[in-house]
Amino acid sequence: MRVAMYYNNNDIRIEDMPKPTIGKGELLVKAMACGICGSDVMEWYRIKKAPRVLGHEMAGVVAESEGTQFKIGDRVFVSHHVPCGSCHYCRNDHHTACETLHKTNFDPGGFAEFIRVPEINVKSGVYLLPSNVSFEQATFIEPLACVLRAQKLAKIKKGDTILVLGSGISGVLHIQLAKLYGAKIFATDINEYRITMAKKFGADYILNAKENIPAKLMESNGRLADHVIVCAGALSAAKQALQCADRGGTILYFAVPEPGIDLNIPINDFWRNEIRIMTSYGAGPDDLKEALKLISNSKINVNDMITHSLGLAETGIGFKLVAGAGNSMKVIIKPQE
């Protein structure tokens, strides 16, 4: 079978690999669509394990089954990471801190014609797609689930003022979900195309990240933000967030700078003003179920976020589009094309 082998962001090669053989309780899924995630193009994060087949936002059709839970022909979304469900972290609703979640994956990756789904993933990480959810729409289940988890942890509610720093895929999903909750939303980016997309998908105020964001918040809102959600990995965004949270507010680092970069926090000011700093990583099973439901019920507009749909041979082009952060939003690879 064909795969798109990742060496680095500028070196994606179409290679041949044996089609996976499945064992007891496993599935072979024919990959129909797989999104390129922003984390896929973070070279510091990915290159240490290269060469490898990436792709975790994958949906497809069951081609072979060695279990009873799913049958050949079922349309499914497959979660690459699954928690054990019984450890201390799972029992306390920190599923993404579960050691099992960090060790599980499907084989070899979503940028391949077929994937093998291990039994543990079959049991708690495969979701039937409703007939009204396309494979392309299903590629948003995992990223939307991550956003859902983050906003639940931050306890975002109606009437809150939200500042989203970075209006790429995750930023726009945060904007749409916060809008659904009834929040007032400010969004930033340095890219004019993405600033326009932020407005299109529900931001009440759009700002260039190079502006004086705290001053703009005070001018338009009368105070700083209740919640600052950092969706850009640049250190400048991480630092900017520290200046934008109101008293009693929350700074949520959904994206972070690369390892080795330290962030100085004005802890005395934060202590006096009860400002909370938190992080969010990944998604748990309940988040994935809720994300699928939101997409199926058309509560979140994912269709209009798709800007590029490419065949497997064009995966390299897709990576350059996402890494370049230019005039693109969601880039989807179709491994059968």
N, C-alpha and C positions, 0 to 999 in steps of 0.2 A: 504494500500500500504506500501511497505518497504521504509524506509529512513535510511540514515547514520547520526545518531545524534552525534553532536560534544559536548564533555565535556571538553577535552583538547587534546593536540597533541598526547598523548599516550592513550587516552580513546575515541574511536569512536565506538558507539554501533549501531548495526542494530536493529531498532525498527519498530513497526507498527503504522501508523497514518491513519486516514480516508482519502480517496481520496478527494481532494478539490472539492467543488461544485461551479460552476461558475454562475455569474449573467450577467446582461445586458452589452453587449459590451465586455465581457471577453472571454478569451480562456483557454482551458485546453490543455496543451502540454505534450505529452509523451516524457520524457527525454531520449535521446539516447546516449549522450556523454556530459561530463562536466569535464573541466580541474581543477586541483588543483592549485590555484594561490599562489604565495609566501606570499601574504597577509593573506591567509587562515591559515597559520601556524605561524603567528605572535601572540603568545599567549597574549601578553599585549594588543593587539588590539581586539582579538576575545573573550577571556575568560570572560570578564565582562558581555557578553550577553549569555553565555552558561547556560543551554544546548540549542542548536539550530541546525537547518539544514543549513549548509553552501553550497557554490557552486554558482558561478555567471557566469562562462564561459560555458554557457549551450546552446546546440542545440538539436532539437528534431522534432517531428511530431505533428501537430495539431490533437488532438483527439476529441475535442468538441469545438463548436464555437457559441457564442451568439451575433455575429455581422456579418457584411457583408464584412469586409476588408480581412478576410482570411477564407479559407474553410478547411474542414476536409481532412487530407492527405497532406496538405502543409508542406514542409520541411522548418524549420525556425531556425534562431538564435534569441534569446530573450535577450535584454539588461535589466539588473536588475534595473539600475537607469536611470531615464529620467528627463530632465529639463522641466520647464514650457514653455520656449520659448518666454516669454513676459516681464519678470522682467528686472530690470536695468542690472543685470549681464548677462543675456542671450542676451540682445540687444547690449551689448558691447563685445560679444564673449567670455565671461567667464562662459560658461554653467556649468562647474563643480563646480562653486561657488554658483549656484542656490540652494535656500533652498528646492525647490521641489525635485531636484535631490537627495538630501541627505535624503529625507523622503520616496522616492518610492522604491519598491522592488517587486519581485514576491514571491509567496507563495507555499511551505515553503523555498525552496532552490534547487539548481541543483543536489544535492546528494539525490535525491528522484525519485521514478518511475514516478510521475506526478507533474506538477506545475500549479498553477492558475496564469494567467497573467491578472492583473488589467486593466481596460479600458484605463487609461492614458498610460500604457506601450504598449498596443495594438496599440494605435494611433500613437505613435512616437518612439517605441522601439522594434518593431518586424520586422525582415528583412527576405525576402524570399531567400533561398539558391539556387544558380544556380546548375544545375544538375552535374556540374563538381567539386563541392565543397562537400566533405564528411562531416559527422557530426564531425569526429575527427579534420579535418582541421578547421571547424567552431569554435572550442573552442579557436582558436587563434585570433578571430576577436577582442574581447575586449582587450586583452593585447597588440595586435599590434596597436589598435586605441589609447591606452594610450601613446605608444611610438611615434606614429605619431604626436599627440598633443604636446608632449614635444619638439620634434625636430622642429616643426613649431614655437613654442614659442621662442626657442633658435635661430631660423633663421640659421640653418645649411645649408651650401651650398657647391658646388663643390670646391675642393681645400683646404677646411678647414682641420686642424688637430684635430682629436677627440680622447680624452682619455676616455675610458669606464672603470670605477672602479666596478668590479663585473660582472662575466660572467655567471650568471644564465640565466633563461628564458628571463627576461627583458633586460639583458645585451646583449645577443645574438641577440635579435630582434633589439636593438639599433644598433648593429654592422651591421646587414644586411641592415637596412634602410639607415644608413649613407653611406654605400658602394654604395647603389643605387643612392644616391645623388652625389657620386663622391668624397667623403672625404677620407683622409688618417687616418687609425684607429690604435690606440694603445689600447690594452685590458689587464686587470689584473684580477687575482683572487689568492686565496691562495690554491685552489684545482687544482691539476694537470689535472684531468679529464676535468674540466671546461676551463682551459687554452687551452687544446687541442681542445675543442669544439669551443672556440673563434676563433682559427686559421682556423678550418674547415669551419666556416661560414663567413669568410672574413676579419678577423683582419690582418692587415699588419705586426704588431709587437705584440708579446705576452710576458707578463712580470709577474713574481710572485709578488704579492702585497707586499711581505716582502722586496723586493729590494728597492733601492733608486730610486724611480720613476722619480722625477724631473731630476736627473742626467742622467738617461737612456733616457729621452726625449731629453735633450740637446745633448747627444751623437749621437742619431739617427736622430734627427729632426732639430738640430741647435737652437732650442728655445722650449719654453713650449707649451702647447696645446691651440688652439683657443677656444675649448669647452671641459669642463670636465663634464662627465655625471656620477653621483653617483647612482649606481644600487645595492648597498649593504647598509644595515641598521646599520652596525657596526660604532661606533664612530670613530674608527681608519680610516675608509674610508672617513668619513665626514671631518676629520682633514687633511688627506692626500690630498684631493681635493684642499684645500686652498693653497697648495704649488705648484700646477701644472698648474695653468692658466697663460697664457701669457698676456702681456700688451694688453689691449683692449679685453680681453677674457671673457668667460662666464663660471660660475660654475652652473650646473643644478642639483638640488637635486631631483632626481626621486624617491629615497628611503631616508628615514630619520631615525635617532635613535629613541628609544622609548621616550615617554613624560617624562619630568623631567631632561633630559640630555641637558645641554647647550653647545653651540659651541662658542668658543672665536674666533673672526675674527680680523685679523690685519688691521683694517679699514683705518689707515693712509696710509699703502702701497697700499691698494686697491683704495683709493681715488686718489693717485698720478698716478696710472696706469690704471685707468678707467676699473677696473674689475667688472663685473656684477654678482651678486648672485641672482638666481631665483629658483623657485620650479614649479612642475607640478603635477597635481592630476587628475586621471581619464580621461574620454573621452566624447566628445559631439557627437551628432547625425551625423554630417558631418565626424567626425573622424572615426566613425564606418562604414559608407558607403565607405569611402576611403580604410579602412583596408580590407573590404570584396572584394573590387575590386582588390586590390593588390594580395590577396590570389587566387582569381579566375583566374587572369591573370598570375599566377605563378611567380610574381616578387619577392616574399619572399618565401623562402623554409621552409615551416613549417613541411612537412612530416618527414624529417630527424631529426627534433628536438624531435619527440615522442620516448621516450625510454621505457615507460611502459603503458600498457592498461589493466585495472583491472576491475573486476566485482564489484558490489555494496558492497558485503560482504567483499571485500578486501580494502575498503576505508581506514581503519586504517593503513594497510601496505603502502598505497599511501601517507598518511600524514607523516609517519615516513621517507619515502624516500625523500620527499620534505623538511621536517624539518632538516633532516640529511645533506642535500646538498652534498651528496656523488656522486656515479656514476649514476646519473640520470639527465635528463633534463626535458622534459615535461611528466608529469604523468596524464593520463586521466582515469576517472571513467566512466564505462558504466552501468547505473542504471538498464537496462533491463537484465543484465547478473548476 
